[in-house]
Amino acid sequence: MSNAPLLVIAAGGTGGHMFPAQALAEAMLRKGWRVKLSTDARGARYTGGFPHVVEIEQLASATFARGGLLAKALVPFRIASGVIGATLRMMRDKPAVVVGFGGYPAIPAMGAATLLRLPRMIHEQNGVLGRVNQLFAKRVDRVACGTWPTELPDGIEGVPVGNPVRAAVMERAGAAYIPPGDYPMSILVMGGSQGATILSDVVPPAIAALPMEMLKNIRVSHQARDSDHERVVEFYAQNGITAEVAPFFTDIPTRMSEAQLVISRAGASSVADISVIGRPSILIPLAAAIRDEQTANARGLVDANAAILIPESALTVHSLAQQIEAVLSDEHAALQMALAALGTGRPDATDRLVAMVEDLQSA
């Protein structure tokens, strides 16, 4: 076993948790640390972008939010077995620091770190603490906040660091923006890992409703669920709109840097990418989000006049078409939005998080 200090990252099964976790992993490896990622089978699906030297540890975890009565009855036992497994591993190979990024797959490693009293912290991407981070907020040494201000429990102080973005996003940080005009223009549509169906319902007809002289220049990159894929492809084709439709684009940073406009959910990692690259956006927060954290996430961009917020309850083909046309018909305003987005970006978020980890190690 190497003498290099070990960082254990505990993160759950969505891109929102995994992207900042991946950014920290990349940075700590460059600092000479060893890095392990603790997740469950669902979280492991999002690990493709992690550097290959990161050891992926799958542990049992579960949530009360899914499954029938039997599944719910088994949740405490699955979590307990995961915590025991994580504790044994940490006793064999002791981490210098454990960082949790939220999501229920993070519970075993964070639970084990709490039992063993290891230096530990959490990073919350959203403006409202997720359930798992809420559980550990009072049981960790530091709370790093990706969106500021973040609603925190009484007596808990947060450190505003921003949301770390992956190396591929950093490579495009502040990429020159080509304002809209009478030439090919790109719209990037991102639905996030949940609830993209409404965007598949509303965005294609909204784009089709644009004036013909604008529409002839538009090409679309649209992230759509597998279940929506066929009808979205068909709609764009029938309306003569050049579009690429996929459940997930691996080259989002490139597509975003080439876009004149981004239409997106207001997930924390999407908001971070938009602000670091610097693009005008129309944000549609996920209405199903229990704590309405996506509206909190969007606040910074909206307050800076970098983004237009449309609540899901107000999202119609007509309202969206109007806003798309407003952005793409005014090159000066679009450029101001792009610059304002950049002004809200925290490209140093990863460095700030690294500094917190190193400070915790030496505390």
C-alpha positions in Angstrom: 0.0 0.0 0.0 1.4 3.4 -1.0 2.3 6.0 1.7 0.2 8.6 -0.2 -2.7 10.0 1.8 -6.0 8.4 0.9 -9.2 10.4 0.1 -12.5 8.5 0.1 -15.2 10.2 -1.9 -18.7 9.1 -1.1 -21.2 10.0 -3.8 -24.6 9.0 -5.1 -26.2 8.0 -8.3 -26.8 11.1 -10.4 -24.6 13.4 -12.5 -25.3 16.2 -10.0 -23.4 14.3 -7.3 -20.9 12.6 -9.5 -19.5 15.5 -11.6 -18.2 17.6 -8.7 -16.9 14.4 -7.1 -15.0 13.6 -10.3 -13.5 17.1 -10.4 -12.2 16.7 -6.8 -10.8 13.2 -7.6 -8.9 14.6 -10.7 -7.5 17.4 -8.6 -6.4 15.3 -5.6 -4.7 12.7 -7.9 -2.7 15.6 -9.4 -1.7 16.4 -5.8 -0.3 12.9 -5.3 -3.2 11.5 -3.2 -4.8 8.1 -3.6 -8.5 8.3 -4.3 -11.3 5.8 -3.7 -14.9 6.4 -4.7 -17.5 4.8 -2.5 -20.9 4.3 -4.1 -23.5 1.7 -4.9 -24.4 -0.2 -8.1 -26.6 2.7 -9.3 -23.8 5.3 -8.7 -21.3 3.1 -10.4 -23.1 3.7 -13.7 -21.9 7.3 -13.6 -18.2 6.6 -13.0 -17.1 6.3 -16.7 -15.5 9.7 -16.6 -13.4 9.1 -13.5 -9.7 8.6 -13.9 -8.9 4.9 -14.2 -6.7 5.0 -11.1 -9.6 5.8 -8.8 -10.7 2.6 -7.1 -14.5 2.2 -7.2 -15.9 0.6 -4.1 -19.5 -0.6 -4.4 -21.3 -0.9 -1.1 -24.9 -1.8 -0.3 -27.2 1.2 0.2 -30.9 1.9 -0.2 -33.6 4.6 0.0 -37.1 4.7 1.4 -38.1 6.7 -1.8 -38.2 3.6 -4.0 -39.7 0.2 -4.1 -42.6 -1.6 -2.4 -43.2 -2.4 1.3 -40.7 -5.2 1.4 -38.0 -3.1 -0.2 -38.7 -0.4 2.3 -38.6 -2.8 5.2 -35.1 -4.0 4.0 -33.6 -0.5 3.8 -32.2 -0.3 7.3 -30.6 -3.7 6.9 -29.0 -2.8 3.5 -27.7 0.4 4.9 -26.3 -1.3 8.0 -24.5 -3.9 6.0 -23.1 -1.1 3.8 -21.9 0.8 6.9 -20.2 -2.3 8.3 -18.5 -3.1 5.0 -17.2 0.5 4.7 -16.0 0.5 8.4 -14.0 -2.7 7.8 -12.4 -1.3 4.7 -11.5 2.0 6.4 -10.0 0.1 9.3 -7.8 -1.8 6.8 -6.9 1.3 4.7 -7.4 4.4 6.8 -8.5 7.5 4.8 -6.9 10.8 5.7 -10.2 12.5 4.8 -13.7 11.4 3.7 -15.8 13.8 1.6 -19.5 13.1 1.0 -21.3 14.6 -2.0 -24.8 13.5 -1.1 -27.1 10.8 -2.5 -28.1 7.8 -0.6 -25.2 5.7 -1.9 -23.0 8.1 0.1 -24.5 6.9 3.4 -22.3 3.8 4.1 -18.9 5.6 3.8 -20.1 8.7 5.6 -21.6 6.5 8.4 -18.4 4.6 8.7 -16.3 7.8 8.8 -18.6 9.1 11.6 -18.3 5.9 13.6 -14.5 5.9 13.2 -14.3 9.7 13.9 -12.2 10.3 10.8 -11.8 13.8 9.4 -14.9 14.3 7.2 -16.8 16.9 5.3 -19.7 17.2 2.9 -20.2 19.3 -0.2 -23.7 20.3 -1.1 -24.3 21.2 -4.8 -27.7 22.8 -4.4 -29.0 25.9 -2.6 -31.0 23.5 -0.2 -29.3 20.6 1.5 -30.2 17.2 0.1 -31.6 14.5 2.5 -28.4 12.7 3.0 -26.3 15.8 3.5 -29.0 17.1 5.9 -28.5 13.9 7.9 -24.7 14.4 8.2 -24.5 18.2 8.3 -24.2 18.2 12.1 -21.9 15.2 12.1 -19.1 16.5 10.0 -16.1 18.9 10.5 -16.9 21.1 7.5 -19.8 21.9 5.1 -18.8 23.2 1.7 -21.5 24.9 -0.3 -21.8 24.9 -4.1 -24.6 27.4 -4.4 -24.6 30.5 -2.2 -26.5 31.2 -0.1 -27.4 27.7 1.0 -30.2 27.0 3.5 -28.5 25.3 6.4 -29.7 23.9 9.8 -29.4 26.2 12.8 -25.9 26.4 14.1 -24.2 25.1 11.0 -21.8 27.3 9.2 -21.2 26.7 5.5 -18.2 27.6 3.4 -19.1 29.0 -0.1 -16.8 27.2 -2.5 -18.9 26.9 -5.7 -19.5 23.7 -7.6 -16.4 22.1 -9.0 -16.6 21.3 -12.7 -14.9 18.5 -14.6 -11.6 19.1 -16.5 -13.4 19.0 -19.8 -15.6 22.0 -18.7 -12.5 23.9 -17.4 -10.9 23.5 -20.8 -13.8 25.5 -22.2 -14.0 28.1 -19.4 -14.8 31.5 -20.8 -14.7 30.2 -24.4 -15.5 33.1 -26.8 -19.2 33.5 -27.4 -20.5 34.0 -30.9 -23.7 36.1 -30.6 -26.8 35.0 -32.5 -27.1 36.4 -36.1 -28.0 35.5 -39.7 -25.8 32.4 -39.7 -25.9 28.8 -38.2 -26.9 28.9 -34.5 -26.9 26.1 -32.0 -29.4 25.5 -29.2 -28.4 22.9 -26.5 -31.3 21.3 -24.6 -30.4 19.5 -21.3 -33.1 17.7 -19.3 -31.0 16.4 -16.5 -31.1 12.9 -15.1 -34.8 13.2 -14.1 -37.9 14.8 -15.5 -36.7 15.5 -19.1 -40.1 14.5 -20.6 -41.6 17.9 -20.3 -38.7 19.4 -22.2 -39.2 16.8 -24.9 -42.9 17.8 -25.0 -42.5 21.6 -25.1 -39.0 22.5 -26.6 -39.3 21.0 -30.1 -42.7 22.7 -30.9 -41.4 25.9 -29.3 -38.4 25.9 -31.6 -40.7 25.0 -34.6 -42.8 28.1 -33.8 -39.9 30.5 -34.3 -40.0 32.8 -37.4 -38.8 31.0 -40.5 -35.8 33.4 -41.1 -34.5 32.4 -37.7 -35.5 28.8 -37.8 -33.5 28.1 -41.1 -30.3 28.8 -39.2 -31.0 26.7 -36.1 -29.5 23.3 -35.2 -30.4 21.6 -32.0 -28.6 19.2 -29.6 -31.3 17.7 -27.4 -30.8 15.3 -24.5 -34.0 13.2 -24.3 -35.0 10.1 -22.3 -34.9 6.8 -24.2 -38.7 6.6 -23.9 -39.0 10.0 -25.7 -36.2 9.6 -28.2 -38.2 8.4 -31.2 -41.0 11.0 -31.1 -38.5 13.9 -30.5 -36.4 12.8 -33.5 -39.5 12.4 -35.6 -40.9 15.8 -34.7 -37.6 17.7 -35.5 -37.4 15.8 -38.8 -41.0 16.5 -39.8 -40.5 20.2 -39.1 -37.2 20.3 -41.1 -35.1 21.1 -38.0 -31.5 19.9 -37.9 -31.3 18.1 -34.6 -29.2 15.5 -32.8 -31.1 13.7 -30.1 -29.5 11.4 -27.5 -30.1 10.3 -23.9 -26.7 11.7 -22.9 -24.0 13.6 -24.7 -20.5 12.9 -23.6 -19.2 16.1 -25.1 -21.5 18.6 -23.3 -18.7 21.1 -22.7 -18.0 21.3 -26.5 -21.6 21.6 -27.4 -22.2 24.2 -24.7 -19.3 26.3 -25.9 -20.6 26.2 -29.5 -24.2 27.1 -28.4 -25.9 30.5 -28.8 -28.5 29.4 -26.2 -28.8 26.7 -23.5 -32.3 25.5 -22.5 -31.9 23.4 -19.3 -33.1 22.2 -16.0 -31.5 24.1 -13.1 -29.5 21.2 -11.7 -26.4 22.4 -9.8 -23.9 20.9 -12.2 -25.7 22.3 -15.2 -25.8 25.8 -13.7 -22.1 25.5 -12.8 -21.2 24.5 -16.4 -23.3 27.3 -17.9 -21.6 29.9 -15.6 -18.0 28.7 -16.1 -18.3 28.4 -19.9 -20.5 31.5 -20.0 -23.7 31.1 -22.0 -27.2 32.7 -22.1 -29.8 30.2 -20.8 -33.4 29.6 -20.2 -33.8 27.6 -17.0 -36.8 25.5 -16.1 -36.5 24.2 -12.5 -37.7 20.7 -11.8 -41.2 21.1 -10.3 -41.1 17.7 -8.7 -38.0 18.7 -6.6 -39.3 18.4 -3.0 -37.2 21.3 -1.6 -37.4 23.3 -4.8 -33.6 23.4 -4.8 -33.4 24.0 -8.6 -35.1 27.4 -8.2 -32.5 28.2 -5.6 -29.7 27.0 -7.9 -31.0 29.3 -10.7 -31.1 32.4 -8.5 -27.5 33.5 -9.1 -27.8 33.4 -12.9 -31.3 35.0 -12.9 -30.3 37.8 -10.5 -27.3 38.6 -12.8 -29.6 38.8 -15.8 -27.7 35.9 -17.4 -30.7 33.5 -17.5 -34.4 33.6 -18.0 -36.4 31.5 -15.5 -39.6 29.8 -16.5 -41.3 27.9 -13.7 -42.6 24.6 -14.9 -46.2 25.7 -14.2 -45.8 28.6 -16.7 -44.0 26.5 -19.3 -46.0 26.5 -22.6 -44.9 26.2 -26.2 -45.9 29.9 -26.7 -44.0 31.2 -23.6 -40.9 29.3 -24.4 -40.9 30.3 -28.1 -41.2 34.0 -27.1 -38.2 33.7 -24.8 -36.1 31.8 -27.3 -36.9 34.4 -30.0 -36.1 37.3 -27.5 -32.6 35.9 -26.9 -31.8 34.9 -30.5 -33.1 38.1 -32.1 -30.9 40.5 -30.0 -27.2 39.8 -30.4 -26.2 42.6 -27.9 -28.5 41.3 -25.2 -27.4 37.7 -25.8 -23.7 38.8 -25.5 -24.5 40.6 -22.2 -26.2 37.5 -20.9 -23.1 35.4 -21.8 -20.8 37.8 -20.0 -23.1 38.1 -17.0 -23.1 34.2 -16.7 -19.3 34.2 -16.7 -19.4 36.8 -13.9 -21.3 34.4 -11.7 -19.0 31.4 -12.4 -16.6 29.9 -9.9 -13.9 28.4 -12.0 -11.7 28.2 -8.8 -14.3 26.0 -7.0 -12.2 22.8 -7.3 -9.1 24.6 -5.9 -11.2 25.9 -2.9 -12.5 22.4 -2.2 -9.0 20.9 -2.5 -7.8 23.6 0.0 -10.5 22.5 2.4 -9.5 18.8 2.1 -5.9 19.6 2.8 -6.8 21.9 5.7 -8.9 19.1 7.2 -6.1 16.6 6.8 -3.7 18.8 8.7 -6.2 20.0 11.4 
